[in-house]
């Protein structure tokens, strides 16, 4: 029995990986009930300590890919019976959770600055590097921004009026995080609101321009980004 159980444990990651590939490729053709079962299964994998971290990461990626698919499927299957449910404004305690999410996540996302050289040695990517080195990094940053673009405007405003100083500080240390700000500025729902928050913050920092060259350059880039989108 112990030998059989050991084989089962060894084969589970392969089975989940194969199933995830299958679900990913046929997700557009699956009914909502099957998509719901897939979400339940792979959500459990995230907390399953018996699985390797690679399978847990794969499960997270699959769940993110299923989000848009489920939304579009729901709209198609419900048709005219679908009802628009406005995004509710969060309670103060709930808003504080998202404020903490911004701060902790923008620290955790620095993990992509750690690179592995050809000789196997690790090194930290230069902070002002303008490029995103991995497709996965760009996707994760865009998904992170997507968490907030669906929010009630008043809640979004409260979160980022509080966190924009920290957000700009983190961008100055990891320029790849600017993808988050760019996503807010490019999204029709949040563009005007986030641009207003960002401009107010930058205008308050005008006296500091010139005292710190790197920060001054970042402020100018953010101003230019807003101006390029016609939001200034």
N, C-alpha and C positions, 0 to 999 in steps of 0.2 A: 504493500500500500504506500509506503514512504517513497519508493522509487517512482510509482505512478504519479503521486502528488508532486514530486520534484519535476517530473516531465511536464505536468500541467502548468506549473509556475513558470517554467522556461518558455513554454509555447504561448502563454497569455499575451506577452508583448507583441509577438509576431501576429497573433490573431487580431488584436486591437488595431495594429498598424495597417493590416490588410483591409479590415472592415472600414477603417477611417478613410483609406484611399477610395474604396468603393462608394461610400456615402458622399464623399466630396465630389466625385465625378458624376454621380447620378442624382445629386440633390435637387436639381431643377425639375426632375421627373417624378420625385417622390411626393405622395400626398401628405397633408399636414399631420395626420396621425403617425405616419412613419418618421417624419422629421421630429415630432415630439418624443418618440421613443429613442431616437438617436441622441437628442439633447439630454434626456434622463440618463442614458448609459454613459456618455462621455463626460457628463458633469460629475458623475460618481468617481470616474477615474482620477480626477484632479485631487481628491482627498484620499486616494488609495495608496498608502505608503508602501505596499508590496510591489508597486509598479515602478520602473525606472523613470527618472525625471524627463527623459526624452519622450516617453509616452504621455506623460502629464502635459508637457509643452505642446505636443501634437494635438491632444484633446482640446486644449485652450484655443489653438488655431482653428480647429474644425468648428468649435462652437461659435467663434467670431464669424466664420464664413457662412454659418447657417442663419445668422441673424437676419440679413437682408432677404435671404431666400424665404424664410418663414413669413416675414412681413409682406412680401409680394404675393406669396401663395395665399395668405389670409385674405388679402384684398381681392384676389381672383376668385376664390371659392365663396366668399361672402357676397361678392357683387354689390348689388344695390342695397342689400340688407346691412352692409357694413356701416357702422356709425363712427363719426369722428369723435374721439375722446380727447379733449384738450389737455395739455400737459398741466398738471396741478402744481400749484406753488408748494414747495416743500416747507415743512415745519422747521423752526430754528435748529432743533437737535439734528434733523436730517441734513440741513444745510451745512452744519459744522462737520459732519462726516465727509461731505464732498470737498470742503475746504482742506481737511486733512489729507484727502485723497490726492488733491493737486500737489500739495507739498511733499508728501511721501513718494508719490509716483515720479515726480520730476527729479527726485534724487535717485530712485531706483533705475530710471531710464538711462542713467549714466553708465550702466553695465555695458552698453554697446560701445563705449569708448575704450574698453579693454580689448585689445587686438592680440592675435597670435602671429608671431613672425614665422618665417619659413623654417627657422631652426628650432621651433617649438617654444621659444621664449615669449612671455607676455609683455606687452607694453601698453601705455595709455595714449590714446589718440590725442593729438594736439587740440586744445579747447576751441581754437578759432578755425578749425578745419571746416570748410564750407560744404563739403560733400557728405552724403550719407553712404557709408561703406557697405551696408547690407540692405537688400530689399526688405528683409524681415524688420529691420529697424524702422524704415519708413512706414510699413504697414502698421506696426505697433503704435507708432506716434499718431497716425491718422485714426486708428481705432480708439485710442485714448481721447483724442479731441472729439470723436463722435459721441462719446458718453455725454458730453455737455451740450452739444448742438441740438439735442432733442428736448432740452429742459425748458421749463417755463421761463420767459424772458426776465421776470423779476428775480427768480432764483439765480439765473445765470449772472445777472448784474451784481447781485449780492456776493456771490462766490468770487468773481474776478475783480471787483473793486477791492476786496480784501486781499487777494493773492497776487495781483498784477506786479507789485514790487518784487515779490519773491520770484515770480515767473521770469521777469526780465533779468534778475540776478542769475538765475539758473541758465538762461539762454547765453549770458555773457561767459559762462563757464563751459557751456556745451552748445555750440551753435546749431546742432542738429535739432534741438528742441524748438527752434523757430518754426518748424513744420507745424507745431501745435497752434501757434499764433496765426500762421498763414492759413490754416484750416478754418479758424474762426473768422478771419477776414474774408475768406472766399465763400463761406457758406451764407446763402441769402437770409437765413433766419437769424444769424448772430453777427453778421458783418458790421452793420451800422452800430449796434450796441457795443461790440467789443472795440471798434474803432474809436468810439467816444471815450470809453474807459481808458484806452491806451493813450490817446491824445492828451487827455487831462493829466495822466501820469507824466507823460513826456514833457508837457509844458511846465509842470512843477519842477522838472529837473533841468530846465534851461540854464539856471545860474551855475550848474555843475559842469556844463559843457566846456571842454578845454582843460579841465583839471585832471581828467582821466581820459587818455587818448582812446583806449579800447572801448570804454563805455560810451564815449562821444560818438565813435564810429557806429556802435550798435544803435544808439538813439537815432542817428541819421538814417540808418538802414530801415528802421521801423517807421520813421516819418515817411521815407520814400515809398515804402511798401503801401502805406495807407494812401498816399498821394497817387500812386500808380493805379490803384483800384478805384480812384475817384471818390474816396470816402472822407477826405480831409476837409 
